[in-house]
Amino acid sequence: MWVLAFSIYAGLKWLTWWQARTSVSHPAWYSVAYLFAWPGMDAEEFLGSSQRPPSPSVRDWCWSLYDIGCGVACLWVVARVVPPAYPLIRGWVGMLGIVLLLHFGTFRLLAVIWQSCGIRAIPIMSNPLRSKSLSEFWGKRWNLGFRQLAHDLVFRPLHRRLGAGGAGFLVFVLSGLIHDFVISLPARAGYGLPTLYFALQGIGVAVERSDIGKRFALRQGISGWIFMAFFTAGFAFWLFHPPFVQNVILPFMHAIHAL
């Protein structure tokens, strides 16, 4: 899993740098920092930091360290006390710990560090639980690194031909196929479920933008938040299906717990 995920990430990372390397004037060490010490895919933003960003606040530092601490606690403490009779629960607690440790904690801490150095590094997670719609969750708050990449490489070239709705749906399908490759292939089971999950997200976005969505205010307020939570969390077992948890996550947790 990690080899597949890193290989895809490294290839796409190199592509974003290659496209921006000559169009944006920057010191050479910015390129090294972008390639090896920044998880985002916003090459032009990171390399072209001509204007110094606002200095990070103490709260930014504290939240980063807090998320790291919560991730460590979930992965090394809470997951260990879950009874062996509930392996899926143990695996989900471990996955929560990984996400908190990396995406919300370490990656945000890196953003804060680079911001303090004068580089415009935007955290890839932007308070996703505050999303008031499914569109806002996927488009403005969750994994902004992939969102930027998908927008530049897939959505922008196709939206004139297919329209915003069609191009956006293909972005979700592509994301599903990538997750199938990284999740189902190592698990040797559950093929198609991650793709189905992301296709459903695309359908959900279309529904909230339809006349029905406007009638029930699915892009704002509590109704929008409930709709977002239902689509993202309610079908999460299709994305991180049981074979993946049992065949990949639990062995990985066993390995790191043995260190």
N, C-alpha and C positions, 0 to 999 in steps of 0.2 A: 504494500500500500504506500509506504513512505517513498519508495523508489519511484513508483509511478507518479505520485503526486509531485515530487520534487522535479522529476524530469519534465513534466508538463509546465510546471511553474518556471523552471529555469529557461526553457525554450521561449516561452511567451515574454518573460522578463527581458531576455536578450533582444527580442523583436522590438519591444517598446523603446529600449535604449537605442537600438540601431536607427530607428526612425527619427528620434529626437536629437541624436548626437551632434549633427551639424546644423540643425535649424535653431538651436538654442545655444547662445554663448555661455560658457561656464568653465570654471577651473577643472582640471583633469581629475582632481580628487573627488569632485562631486559625482563623477561617473562611477568611480570605485565605490563610493558610499551608496549610490543608488543600486548598484548591481549586487553588492554583498552585505549591506547593512540597512536595507529598507525593504519591507515586504510589499509595498504598494506598487501600482502599475502606472502612476501618474508621472511619467518621465519628464514631460515638458514643465509641469508644475515644480517638481523637485529640482531639476537641473537649472531652470530659469528663475531662481530665487533672487531677482534683482531688488525686490523690496523686502526689507526685513520683516518677518511676521511678528505679531505681538508676543511678548515674552510669556511663556506658560506660567500659570498661577500655581500657588501651593496646592490648590485643590486638584489641579491636573496631575501633579506628582503623586498626591495621596491616593487618588482614585486608581491610578495605574498600579501602585503597590498593593492597594486593597484587593484589586481583581487578581493579581498574581497570588496573593495570600489565599484567597478563596479557591483558586484553582488548585494550588498545592494541597489545601485541606481536603477538597473533594477527591483528588486523585490518590493521595497517599494516606488519608485518614478515614474519611467517610466511606469510601468504596470498600475499604478493608473490613469494616464492621457490618456490611450488608451480608446477611446469611447466605451461605453457598446455595441454598435452595432457591434463591432468586437471582440467577446469573444475569438475566436481562436488566434487572434494576441496577445491579452492580456495574454492568457495562455502561448503562446510560449515565450513572453518576460519574464514572470515569471519563466519558466523553464530555460531559459538562465541565469537568475539571480541566480537560485539555483545551476547550474553547476559552474558558476564563483565563487560563494560564497564558495561552498564546495570543489569541485574537483580541481579547479585551485588555489583558494585562501587559504582556511583553511588547506587543506591537504598538500599543498606545504609549508605553514608556519610551520606545524608540522614537515615536513622533515627538514627544515632549523634549527628548534630548536634542533632536535635530532642530526643533523650533528654537531652543535655547542657543543653538549655534547659528541662528539666522537663516535656516533653510525652511521653506514652506512645505513641511511634511504633514499631510492631512491624515488623521487616524482612519484606518479602514473600517472601523465600527463607530457609528455615530448614534448612540443611545437608541437602538432599534425598538426597545419596548415603548418608546414614546411615539411610535408611528401611529398615525390616525387613519391610515389606509394601507391596503396591500401594495399599492403602487409606491407609496412613500417608503415602506419597509424595504422593498427590493431595489428601488431606484435611488434612495437618498441616505439609507441608514445601514444596510447590511452589506458587508464585504465590498466596500467601495472600490477596492482594487480590481476585482473581477468586473464590477459594473462599468468602470472606466474602459477597461479592455474590450468588453463586449460592445460597448457603445461605439468605440472607434473602429473596431474590426468587422463587426457584423451589422449593428443597427444603422449606422450612418451610411454605409454603402447600399443598403437594401431598402431604406425607408421610402425613397422616392418611387421605387418600383412597386413595393408591396404595401406602402402606407405604414403609418406608425404602429397600428395594431398588428399587422402581419409580420413586420420586422421584429417587433417586441416579442411576439409569440415564438419566432424562430430562435431568438436569444435564449428564451427559457428552455426550448427543446435542446439546443446545443449545450446549455449548462447541464441538463439532465444526462445527456450522452457522456459528457466528461465525468460526471459523478458516477455514472454506471461503470466507466472504465476504471476509476480509482477505487470504487467501493465494491461493486459486484464481482469484478474480475478477481481481485485478491480473495474474496470470500467464496468464489466458485459456486455462487448461488444468488438468487434474487435478481436475476437479470431483467432489466426493464423497469423495475420498480422506481429507482431514482429518476429515470426519464419520465415515467408516468407522474411522479410527484411534481416535477417542474412544469410539465405540460398542464397540470391542474392549476399551478400558480398563474400560468398565462391565461387560462380560462377565467380564473378568479379576477384578474386584472381587467379582462374584457367585460365581465359582469358588472364590476363596480363602476365602470365608465359608461355603461349602457343606460337606457332610460329607467330600467328597474333600479339600477344602482343609484341614480340621481333621486328617484322617488323615495328610497329608503335611506338616503344620506350615507352611503357606504364609503364615502371618501372623507368623512369628517366625524368628529365627536365620538361618543361611546359606541355607536353602531358601527362606525368605521373601524374602531379598534377591535371590537368583537369579531367582525368579519375577517380582519387581518389575522388575529390570533387563531381563529378556526382553521383558516387555510394553511397557515405556516406550521402550527403545532399539532393540529388535529390529524394531519396525515404524515407526520414526521416518521412514523414507523415504515412508511414506504421508502423514505430516503435512507435512513439508517436501519435497514431491515434486520430481523433477528439473525440470519446467517452471518451478516457482517459483524454484528456485536459478538456472536459466539466464536466465530472463526478468526477474527482479526483483532478486535478491541480487547477482548478478555485475555488472549495470549500475550498481547502487547503489554497490558497492565501487569500480568504475571511476571513478565520479563523485567519491567522496571522496578517492581516491588522486590525482586530478588537481588537488585543491585546493592 
